[in-house]
Amino acid sequence: MIVERIQVSMFATNCYLVVCPDTKESVIIDPGADGKGIAEKVRSMGLTVKKIINTHAHVDHIGANSRLKEIFKVPIILNKKDLELYKNPGFTLNLFFRNLPEPDVFVAEGDRIDFGKLSLQVLETPGHTPGGICFMVNNAVFCGDTLFAGSVGRTDLAGGSHFALIKSIREKIMVLPPQTVVYPGHGPSTTIGAEAASNPFVDDSYRNRL
């Protein structure tokens, strides 16, 4: 598996190209902005994009959906629990995103997103938003704004719940093997083991696994 990180938007969002090296098929996770730049990177790597995937519906993760769907003619994937947020981002931002294309496919817990010889397993991780999802593949997990290196996603925006977020992290993410690489929506990558050892939002039961 090849993972290419592209930092986009004023919020320094991590957009990821996840690539099957055998087939050069790929998915785009969280294209928050700069659709032109993302498309140029795809072409420079000789990739075939199969899907656009959003971990959640905040504008800094969906902003380039329209441009990339127009370019690559591929489905947009989202958890249906974030559809209302997708349609109504708030802060008057719907004025700028009124032409955002509807999601084509809704996924939920346990679903798989296949491309090339890879398969992303969907984990529902509400808390940052009602329909937040993460994707597990091989020894990696793409976490959106659920878990960061040394921190967790904010929960003070519409639909956020700190209780739900911590529950999601503890029950869905921290149960993964310590060597699992965590690719967050912002900031550097980390591992489950590193977060178990030092993240202040993780309780001692996970540190005892190390």
Stockholm file with secondary structure:
# STOCKHOLM 1.0

chainA/1-210         MIVERIQVSMFATNCYLVVCPDTKESVIIDPGADGKGIAEKVRSMGLTVKKIINTHAHVDHIGANSRLKEIFKVPIILNKKDLELYKNPGFTLNLFFRNLPEPDVFVAEGDRIDFGKLSLQVLETPGHTPGGICFMVNNAVFCGDTLFAGSVGRTDLAGGSHFALIKSIREKIMVLPPQTVVYPGHGPSTTIGAEAASNPFVDDSYRNRL
#=GR chainA/1-210 SS CEEEEEEETTTTEEEEEEECTTTCEEEEECCCSCHHHHHHHHHHTTCEEEEEECSSCCHHHHTTHHHHHHHHCCCEEECGGGHHHHHCCSTTGGGTSTTCCCCSEECCTTCEEEETTEEEEEEECTTSSTTCEEEEETTEEEEETSEETTEECCCCSTTCCHHHHHHHIIIIITTSCTTCEEEESBSCCEEHHHHHHHCTTSCHHHHTTC
#=GC SS_cons         CEEEEEEETTTTEEEEEEECTTTCEEEEECCCSCHHHHHHHHHHTTCEEEEEECSSCCHHHHTTHHHHHHHHCCCEEECGGGHHHHHCCSTTGGGTSTTCCCCSEECCTTCEEEETTEEEEEEECTTSSTTCEEEEETTEEEEETSEETTEECCCCSTTCCHHHHHHHIIIIITTSCTTCEEEESBSCCEEHHHHHHHCTTSCHHHHTTC
//
